[in-house]
C-alpha cells in the first residue's frame, strides 16, 4: 500500500490521480486499487495528518488535555487547508464524498468529546452543561477559519492558536456552569440631560438615536448594541425603570471600538471640539493590544475610543 506519510504531504487541492500517484511514488492503478476516488485519498491523508499532529492527549487533567488538543489542532489547520479545499471541491458534486467528509469531521468532534467524557468520569465536571455546543463551536470556528483564511485581514494574527473565547478555561466554565454569556446587548447610562447626551453621542461617536417602549425611552444604537439613556430621577415619571443601587451620572468608564485609524480618531475628536484627555496610548482590550484616545462626555463619563 502507498505510504500515507507521502500522501499526507499533498498540498495541491486540484491534484489528479496521476499527481497523487507520482507524489506517493506508485502507479496510478495502485492508487485506484486502494482508494475508490481522489477524495478518498485526500480524506485518508487528512485523517493521517490529524492523528499525527493532534493526537488525543490523556494527562489526567481536563484543562491540560483541552489546551494540548486545541493548540495542536489549530496549529495544524493552515497546513491542512489545501487538503480540505480539495475534498470540499469533490464533495460539492458527489454525495458519497460529502458523507465521507461528514464522517471525518464527526470523528474529530468525537475526539474532543472523549476528553470531556473522561473528565466527567473523573468527577472534574458535572453531568450538566453544554459539552456538545462547546465542541461544535470550537470546530465550527476551526473549519470556518480554514476555509476562508484567504480572506483574513492582515491586522489579524495567523490561525495558529484558538482565540480567547475558545481557550480551555473558558470551555471548562461553560461545561461546568451549563451556559455562558456571549456579549453585551445594551447598557443603561444614567444622565442629567437625555437630549443633550443623545446629541453628543450622535455628533461625536456617530450613534443613531431611537425611541422605544410605551414611555418613549431614548436609546443610542451602534453595531449590534445600544445604550439606553436614563434620566436621573426617572422613577418619578417611569416607576418601572429601576437602575443600580447608586444612581449617578458621570460614573461610567466606556470603551468603544472603531475601524478608523488612530490619526482619524484624533482629528475627528478635535474637529468636534472634544478635549482629548489622553492618547494615543496602547491599551489591552478584549481582543488584545489596541490604540486608544480618551475624552469625557457631557456628564464626565470617561469615553475611550480604540482601534485594534
N, C-alpha and C positions, 0 to 999 in steps of 0.2 A: 504493500500500500504506500502511496506517496507520503512524504514527510509532512505532517501537519505544521511543523515548525516552518518549513518553506512556505506553505500555504498561508499561514498567519501573517507573513510579511507582505502580503499583497497590498498594494496601495492604490491601484487604478480601478475605480468603481466600474468602468465600462469595459474591463478586460474580457476578451472572449475566451473560449475553451482552449484555443491554441496558446494564448498568452499565459493562461493558468498552467497549462501543461509544461510550457517552457520554464516558468518560474519554479515549478516543482521538480523539474528535471526528469520528466517522464513523457511518454507519448500521449496524444490527445485521447486515443481509445482507452488508455488506462484511466484517465480522468472519468470518462463516461462509465467505465466498468464499476468504479467505486461510488460515484455520485450521479444521480439522475439528471441534474441540471447545474448550470453555473451558480444559481442561487444557493443550491445545497452545498456547493464548495465554499462559497463565501460565508454562509452561516456556520459551517464547521470551523472555518478559520476564526470567526468571531467567538465561538464557544471556547476554542483552544486558547485564544488570547485572554479571554475573561478569566479562565481557570489559572492562567499563568500570572497575570498582573494583578488580579483582585481575588485571591483565594479567600475562602471563608475562614475568618480568624476565630479562635476559641481560647481567649486568655482567662476566662472565668469572670471577667468584669464587663458589664454591658457598655459603659462609656468607652472603654478601650477598644472593644470589638467594633462598635459603631464607627469610632474615629478611624480605625485602620481600614475598615471596609469602604467607607465613604471616600477617604482620601485616595486610596488606591484606585477606586472606581473612577472618580473624577479626573485623577491624574492621567489615566489611560485613555480617557474619552477622545482627546484630539487625534491620537494615533489610530483610533478605530473609526473615525468619521468616514473615511473613504469606503470602508467595507460596508458601513451602514447605508450610505447613499447608494451603493451598488445593489444591495439587497432590496432596498425600497424601490429602486427603479424596476427591478424584476417583479416585485410583489404587486405593483400597480396594475400589471397586466396578467397576473397569474394568481388565482385564488389559493393554490397549493403552497406557493411561496409565501403568501400572506399568512397562511396558517403556521408555516414553519417559523416565520418571524415572530408571530404572536407567542408561539411555544418558547422561543428563545428568551423574549422579554419576560415572560411569566417565570421562567426558570431563574433569571437574575433577581426578580422580585422575591421569589420564594427563598432565595439565599438570605436576603435581609430579614425576611420574616422568621427564619430559623434562628437568627441572632436574638430577636425579641422573644421568641418562644422559649429559648434556653434560659434567658434571663427571668422569664415568668416562672419557669420551673424551679429556678434557684431562689425564688422569692424576692428578686431585686425589683420587680414591678408587679403591680396588682393585676387582677384579671380584667378589670375595666380598662377603658382607654380606647384610643382610636389608632391602633397599630397599623391597620390596613391603610387608612388615609395617610398616615405619616410616610409609609413606604411608597405609596402611589405618588405623593408629592415629590419625594426625593428623586424617584426615577422619571417622573414626568418632567421635572426641570432638566435632568440629565439628558433625556432624549431630545427635548426641545433645543437645548443649547448645542447639542451635537449636530442636529440637522441644520440649524440656522446660524452656526458660528461664522459663516462667511459674511453675515450682516452685522457682526459685532462692532460696536462703537469702539473707536481707537482709545477712548477715555476709560474703557472698562478693562480690567486685567484679564489675561487669558484664563480659560476654564481649566485650571489645574487643581482646584480645591473647591469643596462645596461652599456656598455663601453662608453667612451667619445664620440665616433662617433655617438652614439645613444642617447645622452642626450637631454633634452628638448630644450636647447638654440640652439644646432646645428640643430635640426629638424625644429625649427621655422624659422631659417635663410634660410633653404632650401625651405621651403614652400613660404616664402616671396620673395626670390630672383628668384626662378624658377629653379635654379641649384646650385650646389656647387662642387668645385673641390675635387678630391678624393686623389690624391697623386702627388708626383713629378714624371715626366717622365725622364727628364735629366736636368743637369745644364751645363753651359759653364764656363770653368775655363781658364782665361787668364794666359798665362805662357811665360817665357822668352825662354825656350828651350823645344819644344814639345817632342823630342826624349828622353831627359833626364828625363823629368817629367813622361812620359809614363813608362819608365823603373823603376822609383822609385815606382810608384803605383802598377806595376806588382809585383815587388820584395817584397815590404813591406806589401801591403794590398791584394795581390792575385787577382788583377783585370785582365781582359783579354783585350788585345789590338785588335782593329779592325779599318778598314778604311771604309769610306762611302762617298757618293756623287761624283759628277763629278770632284771635285777638290781634291779628296782623303784626306778628313779631317780625323783626328785621334780621336778616342773615346776609352774610357775605360769602359767596361761593367762589371756589378756585380749584382746578383739578377735579378730584373726586371727593373733596372735603368741603366743609363750610364752617364758618364762625357765626354763632348766634350772638347778637348784641343784646345784652340785657341791661336795662337802665337801673341804676342804683335806686332802691326803694320800690322795685317792680311789684312786690307783693301787695301793695296798696291798691293797685289797679288790676292786677292779674294774680289772684291768690294761688293759682296752681304753679306759678313759675318760681319754684324754690331754687336755691343755689347752695353753695358751700357754706360751711359753718361761719367763715369770715367773709362778709360781703364787702369787697373793697375794689375800687378802681385803681389801676396803675400798679398792681402787684404781680403781673404776669411776665414771664420770660419766654418769648415765642421765637421759633426759628422757621424760616421759610426757604424753600429751595427754588432756584430759578435756572433756566437754561442759558441765560445771558452770561457774558463774560464778567469777571470782577471789575474791569475798567468800565463796562457799560453800566453796571450796578452803581458804581461810584458817581458816574456822570449823571445818571438819572436822579439819584437822590439829591445831588447838588442842584440839578435843574428844578426839582420840586421845592427847593428851599428848605430841605430837611437837613439838620445838622448830623454829620457822621461822628459819632462819639468814639468809634474805634474801627480800625480796618484800613487796608486789607490785612487780615490776620489768618493764620492757619489754625483750624479747629478740627475736632474729631466728631463727626456726625454718625448717624446710624449705619451709613454705608462706607465710612472711612474718612480720610482726610478731605477737608473742604476749605475754601477760601471765603471768609466772612467779612461783612461790614455790619456795624451796629448803629442803630438810631433809636429814638423813642417816639411813640405815638402821642396823641394829644393828652392822654391821661398819665403818661410817663411809663407805660409798659415798655420793657426792653424788647426791641424788634431786631432780630438777626436775619440778614438776607445772605444766603450762602450759595456757593457754586461748587459742584463736585468736578 
